[in-house]
């Protein structure tokens, strides 16, 4: 994960924004992490905003998850109408 000091961020915001396009960027203040810079799309994804099935299924890395649910068995019951 890329790191920028507060000073580096102030001197070159464009570079930090470009770095945030590939993932979160940690901003440090006096050597300690203090903020995270990310794209608004990533923020929405992490905060649960604007979530729909298409977005959820198109998330990277899902193709490596094995999913084979058992087939549902539906049986008919007799009804007593007496």
Secondary structure by P-SEA (a helix, b strand, c coil): cccccaaaaaacaaaaaaaacccbbbbbcccccccccccaaaaaaaacccccaaaaaaccccccbbbbccbbbbbbbbbbcc
